[in-house]
Amino acid sequence: MNRQTTTASPPRKYVRAKTVKFAVALTLLLALVAPALAQDSLNCRQVALWPGVPELGAEGTSVVLDTTRDLAFLGAYLNDSGVVTYAISIFDISDPSQLRLLSTTERRMCGEGYGLAYQANHLYLAREADGFEIWDVSDPESPEPVGELVSSYAGFGLAVEGDYAFLATLSPDLRVIDVSDPRSPVEVGFCTVGFTWDVTVAGGLAYVVDDQYGLWLVDISDPTSPYTVGSCQVRGSHWSVAVAGEYAYLSGQVYVPEAETGYVHVIDVSNPEDPVLVTTVTVGRLCYGVAVSDGFLYAAASSSGLVVYDISDPRNPVRVGHYRKTSHYSFDALQPAVTGSVAFVADLNWGLRVIEFLGTGVEEPPNERPSFASHGPTVVRGVLNLSGAGHNPILPGESGLCPKPALLLNASGRRVMELQPGENDVRHLAPGV
């Protein structure tokens, strides 16, 4: 498994206020006897959901992964009969389609926003009301608090590198905390850079999101004396940053009512003293957390769900996938943590969703059932499946199995083959069909 990029999550009150891989790409035009299904996903499918029913009431705010031990850590607000508590839930993700809850530890309420970071069997929590705490999660079924730093400033975004934690705060500072002794974390430095919201660390630099300004690059070669080396000012409000190679991906929003104004800015940071904005992509009405894995950018775009971009050419991102939901299983994507092609998404409406990116050329049908069964045609690794979880879509007025065939047409409308209920081998089709 690959290491994921960690990002921070906005708190609930601020959110409300600011409101596989298939080698041969197929162009599929399916002439089905059933009415066409509205597209709620492209090249993605949901493989797991927690909790399984909405009555349990979980609002996911942040998620990080331990890919070595196949663990996911979810920060969420749990609503039990009107009593809201913040909790850390730990999952076994060795099979991402079968989330196994190992433990849930309720925490005292310390404001409404938490950031999470993970390193070497320790989980780090940023507290909006009063700073920072550390948990020993070497036994994921019995996590234990080991240390905290109580402060007068609010902690949001969080990154940990070696013996130091870098905390984005609502004061105009990036705070540096020595965590070499997890039982006694000590603040050792700070850098004044603005209304800091998120931070990620790469190559001896801290990339700091300033809500109103944009992106700051801070030299942390001496963590006790960090200093700014460059910045990139962009319009709007900014949430999160991910860094891969010579590019940073900054998410946020320009507020225009009822408009698609959630974005990701792509910034060339090859020269840290002079970072340059090279392009901007619009992902929906809002865009919160971002993560990068294996040449793809994953953006948590609120009600637009999870959006995936091919960034093999970072200056020209290509939208290649998305997953979004409607009705009582609606998606409010807040933060992704990605390993390989599987995204674990903190969902403010639900809790935790697991979304698999299947590569290009695959279109998944709508899915409104917690069982995650498909209800229409899918293409996975050269097999086109019309049965989903063992049955085809049922036509109005019918019951039981629907044995109606379908046709596979090419882009010009020419009949390519007849499809039968169940699995259809389409690996023989030529590239470009």
C-alpha positions in Angstrom: 0.0 0.0 0.0 1.1 3.5 -0.7 1.4 6.3 1.8 -1.4 8.8 1.5 -1.2 12.6 1.6 -2.7 13.9 4.9 -5.0 16.9 4.9 -7.1 18.8 7.5 -10.8 19.1 7.7 -12.9 22.3 8.3 -15.1 22.3 11.4 -18.8 21.8 11.0 -19.8 25.4 11.8 -17.4 26.8 9.3 -18.5 24.3 6.6 -22.1 25.3 7.1 -21.3 28.9 7.0 -19.2 28.8 3.8 -21.5 26.8 2.3 -9.7 -1.9 -12.5 -8.0 0.0 -14.4 -9.3 -1.3 -17.7 -6.5 -1.6 -20.3 -8.9 -1.1 -23.3 -11.0 2.1 -23.0 -14.6 1.2 -24.1 -17.1 3.8 -25.3 -20.3 2.1 -24.0 -23.7 3.1 -25.3 -26.1 0.6 -23.9 -29.5 0.3 -25.5 -31.5 -1.1 -22.4 -35.1 -1.9 -22.3 -35.3 -0.2 -18.9 -35.2 3.6 -18.7 -31.7 5.2 -18.6 -30.3 5.5 -15.1 -29.0 8.9 -14.0 -25.3 9.0 -13.8 -24.0 9.4 -10.2 -20.6 8.0 -10.8 -17.9 7.7 -13.4 -15.0 5.2 -13.2 -15.7 4.9 -9.4 -17.7 2.6 -7.2 -18.6 2.7 -3.5 -17.4 -0.5 -1.8 -18.1 0.2 1.9 -20.0 2.6 4.2 -19.9 3.2 7.9 -22.2 3.3 9.8 -24.5 1.1 7.8 -27.7 2.9 8.6 -28.3 6.7 8.9 -30.1 6.3 12.3 -26.7 5.9 14.0 -25.8 9.5 13.1 -22.1 10.0 12.3 -20.6 13.1 10.9 -17.1 12.4 9.6 -14.6 15.3 9.8 -11.2 13.8 9.2 -9.5 10.5 8.3 -5.9 9.2 8.1 -4.4 5.8 7.3 -1.7 3.5 8.6 -1.0 1.6 5.4 1.6 -0.6 7.0 -0.9 -2.1 9.4 -4.0 -1.7 7.2 -5.8 0.7 9.6 -8.0 3.7 9.1 -8.6 6.4 11.8 -11.8 8.4 11.5 -12.6 11.5 13.5 -16.4 11.9 13.7 -19.2 13.4 15.7 -21.6 10.7 16.9 -25.2 11.6 17.7 -26.7 9.2 20.2 -30.3 10.2 21.1 -29.4 13.9 20.7 -26.2 13.7 22.7 -23.3 14.7 20.4 -19.7 13.5 21.2 -16.5 13.6 19.2 -15.0 10.1 18.7 -12.0 8.4 17.1 -13.0 5.2 15.4 -10.3 2.7 14.2 -11.0 0.3 11.4 -9.2 -2.8 10.0 -9.1 -2.1 6.2 -7.2 -5.2 5.1 -10.3 -5.8 2.9 -11.6 -2.3 2.1 -14.9 -3.7 1.1 -15.4 -5.1 4.6 -14.6 -2.4 7.1 -14.1 -4.0 10.5 -14.5 -1.6 13.5 -11.8 -2.3 16.1 -12.6 0.4 18.6 -14.3 3.8 19.1 -13.1 6.1 21.8 -15.2 9.1 22.7 -13.5 12.3 23.5 -14.6 15.3 25.5 -15.9 18.2 23.3 -13.2 20.7 22.7 -14.8 22.9 20.0 -16.0 21.7 16.6 -12.9 21.0 14.5 -10.3 18.3 14.6 -7.3 17.6 12.4 -5.7 14.1 12.5 -2.1 13.0 11.7 -0.5 9.6 12.1 3.1 8.5 12.5 4.7 5.4 14.1 1.9 4.0 16.1 0.8 7.4 17.4 -2.2 9.4 16.4 -2.1 13.2 16.7 -5.2 15.3 17.2 -5.5 19.1 16.7 -8.2 20.6 19.0 -10.1 23.6 17.9 -10.6 24.9 21.5 -7.3 24.3 23.1 -4.4 22.8 21.2 -3.2 19.3 20.7 -3.0 15.8 22.0 -1.3 12.4 21.3 -2.6 8.9 21.5 -0.8 5.6 21.5 -2.5 3.3 19.0 0.0 0.5 18.9 -3.0 -1.7 20.1 -5.8 -0.4 17.8 -8.4 -2.2 19.9 -7.4 -0.3 23.0 -5.9 3.2 22.2 -4.5 5.2 25.1 -3.9 8.9 25.5 -0.3 9.7 26.3 0.2 13.4 26.1 -1.3 16.8 25.3 -0.3 20.4 24.9 -3.0 22.8 26.2 -2.8 26.2 24.6 -4.9 29.3 24.1 -4.9 28.9 20.3 -7.1 26.7 18.1 -5.6 23.8 16.2 -6.9 22.7 12.8 -4.5 21.3 10.2 -1.8 19.0 11.3 1.3 17.4 9.9 4.0 15.3 11.6 7.5 14.7 10.4 10.1 13.0 12.5 10.3 14.5 16.0 8.1 17.5 15.1 4.4 18.3 14.6 3.4 21.3 12.6 0.1 22.8 13.6 -2.0 25.2 11.6 -3.9 27.5 14.0 -6.5 30.1 13.8 -4.0 32.6 15.2 -1.7 34.0 12.5 0.9 31.3 13.1 2.2 27.9 12.2 3.2 26.3 15.4 6.1 23.8 15.8 5.8 21.2 18.5 8.6 18.8 19.6 7.0 15.3 20.0 10.1 13.3 20.5 8.7 12.4 23.9 4.9 11.8 23.2 4.2 12.0 26.9 5.4 15.6 27.1 5.0 17.6 23.8 6.6 21.0 23.9 6.2 24.0 21.6 9.6 25.0 20.2 8.9 27.5 17.4 6.4 29.4 15.3 6.1 31.3 12.0 3.6 34.0 11.5 2.0 33.4 8.1 -1.7 34.4 8.4 -5.0 32.7 9.2 -3.6 29.2 8.8 -6.0 26.3 8.0 -4.0 23.4 6.8 -0.4 22.3 6.5 1.6 19.5 4.8 5.3 18.8 4.9 7.6 17.7 2.0 11.2 18.2 1.2 12.2 20.3 4.1 9.3 22.7 3.6 6.0 23.2 5.2 3.2 24.2 2.8 0.7 26.3 4.7 -2.8 27.2 3.7 -3.8 30.7 4.6 -7.6 31.0 4.4 -7.7 34.4 2.8 -4.3 34.7 1.1 -3.4 31.4 -0.5 -0.3 29.3 0.0 2.9 30.0 2.0 6.1 28.0 1.8 8.0 27.8 5.1 11.6 26.6 5.5 11.6 24.1 8.4 15.2 22.9 8.1 15.6 24.3 11.6 12.2 23.5 13.2 12.9 25.9 16.1 13.3 28.8 13.7 11.0 28.4 10.7 10.7 31.2 8.2 8.8 32.0 5.0 10.6 31.6 1.7 7.8 32.2 -0.8 4.1 32.5 -1.3 1.4 32.4 -3.9 -1.6 34.6 -3.6 -4.9 33.5 -5.1 -8.4 34.8 -4.8 -11.0 33.1 -2.6 -11.1 31.1 0.6 -8.7 28.1 0.9 -9.1 24.8 2.7 -6.4 22.2 2.1 -3.2 21.4 0.2 -1.5 18.3 -1.1 2.0 18.2 -2.6 3.4 15.8 -5.2 6.8 16.4 -6.9 7.1 20.0 -8.1 3.5 20.8 -7.7 1.1 21.8 -4.9 -2.7 21.4 -5.2 -4.6 24.0 -3.2 -8.4 23.6 -2.7 -11.0 26.1 -1.8 -13.9 28.3 -2.9 -14.8 31.6 -4.4 -18.2 32.3 -3.0 -20.9 32.9 -5.6 -24.4 31.8 -4.6 -25.7 28.7 -6.5 -22.6 28.6 -8.7 -19.9 26.0 -9.3 -17.1 27.8 -7.5 -15.2 25.0 -5.7 -11.7 24.7 -7.2 -8.3 23.2 -7.1 -5.4 25.5 -7.9 -2.3 23.8 -9.3 0.9 25.7 -8.2 4.4 25.1 -9.6 6.6 25.0 -6.5 9.9 23.9 -8.2 11.3 27.3 -7.2 10.2 27.7 -3.5 11.0 31.4 -3.6 8.7 32.0 -6.5 5.7 29.6 -6.6 3.6 30.1 -9.7 -0.1 29.4 -10.3 -0.3 27.4 -13.5 -3.9 26.3 -13.8 -7.2 26.0 -11.9 -9.9 23.4 -12.2 -13.5 23.7 -11.0 -14.7 20.6 -9.1 -18.2 21.6 -7.8 -19.9 24.2 -5.6 -17.3 23.5 -2.9 -14.0 21.7 -2.5 -12.5 20.8 0.8 -9.8 18.1 1.3 -7.4 16.9 -1.4 -5.0 14.0 -1.7 -2.6 12.6 -4.4 -1.9 8.9 -5.1 -0.3 7.2 -8.1 -0.6 10.2 -10.5 -4.2 11.0 -9.6 -5.7 13.8 -7.6 -8.7 13.1 -5.3 -10.8 16.0 -4.3 -13.5 16.0 -1.7 -16.1 18.3 -3.2 -19.0 18.4 -0.6 -22.3 17.4 -2.3 -20.4 16.8 -5.6 -18.8 13.9 -3.8 -15.4 12.6 -4.7 -13.8 13.8 -7.9 -10.7 12.3 -9.5 -8.3 13.9 -11.9 -5.4 12.5 -13.9 -2.4 14.7 -13.1 0.2 12.9 -15.2 0.5 16.4 -16.8 0.0 18.6 -13.7 -0.5 21.6 -15.9 -3.4 20.0 -17.6 -5.5 18.0 -15.1 -8.1 15.7 -16.8 -11.2 14.8 -14.9 -11.5 11.0 -15.1 -13.8 10.0 -12.4 -16.4 10.9 -9.7 -18.7 9.4 -7.2 -21.7 11.3 -5.7 -25.0 10.4 -4.2 -28.5 11.7 -3.8 -31.6 11.1 -1.7 -31.2 9.8 1.9 -27.7 8.5 1.2 -26.4 11.9 0.1 -22.7 12.6 0.1 -21.0 15.6 1.8 -17.4 14.8 1.1 -15.0 16.5 3.5 -11.6 14.8 3.3 -10.0 11.9 1.4 -7.2 9.7 2.5 -6.0 7.5 -0.4 -3.9 4.3 -0.8 -3.4 3.0 -4.3 -6.7 3.5 -6.0 -8.9 3.3 -2.9 -10.1 6.5 -1.2 -11.4 6.6 2.4 -13.6 9.7 2.6 -14.8 11.5 5.7 -18.4 12.3 5.0 -20.0 15.1 7.0 -23.5 13.6 6.3 -22.7 10.0 7.0 -19.3 9.0 8.5 -16.9 7.1 6.4 -17.2 6.0 2.7 -14.8 3.8 0.8 -14.6 4.6 -2.9 -12.6 2.6 -5.4 -11.3 4.3 -8.5 -11.5 1.7 -11.3 -9.5 3.5 -14.0 -10.9 5.1 -17.1 -13.6 3.5 -19.3 -15.8 2.4 -16.5 -19.2 3.8 -15.6 -20.9 2.7 -12.4 -24.7 2.9 -12.1 -26.6 4.6 -9.2 -26.5 2.8 -5.9 -28.8 3.7 -3.1 -28.6 0.5 -1.0 -26.2 0.1 2.0 -25.5 -3.4 0.7 -23.6 -1.7 -2.1 -25.1 -4.0 -4.8 -25.0 -2.7 -8.3 -28.3 -2.2 -10.2 -27.1 -1.8 -13.8 -24.2 -2.5 -16.2 -20.7 -2.3 -14.9 -17.3 -3.0 -16.6 -14.5 -4.3 -14.4 -11.3 -5.7 -15.8 -12.7 -6.7 -19.2 -16.0 -8.2 -17.9 -19.2 -6.3 -18.5 -21.7 -7.3 -15.8 -25.5 -6.8 -16.2 -26.4 -8.6 -13.0 -24.7 -6.6 -10.3 -25.5 -8.5 -7.1 -27.1 -11.3 -8.9 -30.1 -9.6 -10.6 -30.8 -7.1 -13.3 -32.8 -3.9 -13.0 -36.5 -4.7 -12.5 -38.9 -2.9 -14.8 -41.9 -1.0 -13.5 -44.7 -3.5 -13.0 -42.4 -6.5 -13.0 -41.0 -8.6 -10.1 -38.2 -11.1 -9.7 -35.3 -11.4 -12.1 -35.3 -9.3 -15.3 -33.9 -11.5 -18.1 -34.1 -8.8 -20.7 -31.0 -8.6 -23.0 -29.2 -5.4 -23.9 -27.1 -4.2 -26.9 -23.6 -2.9 -26.8 -23.2 -0.2 -29.4 -20.1 1.7 -30.5 -19.9 5.5 -30.7 -21.4 5.6 -34.2 -24.4 3.5 -33.1 -23.3 0.3 -34.8 -24.3 -2.9 -33.0 -21.2 -4.6 -31.6 -22.6 -7.4 -29.6 -25.7 -8.6 -27.7 -25.3 -8.7 -23.9 -27.0 -11.2 -21.7 -27.8 -11.0 -17.9 -24.7 -11.8 -15.9 -21.1 -11.6 -17.0 -20.2 -10.7 -20.6 -16.5 -11.0 -21.7 -15.6 -7.9 -23.7 -11.8 -8.3 -23.6 -11.8 -9.2 -27.3 -13.0 -5.8 -28.3 -10.4 -3.6 -30.1 -9.0 -0.5 -28.4 -11.2 2.5 -29.1 -14.5 0.7 -29.4 
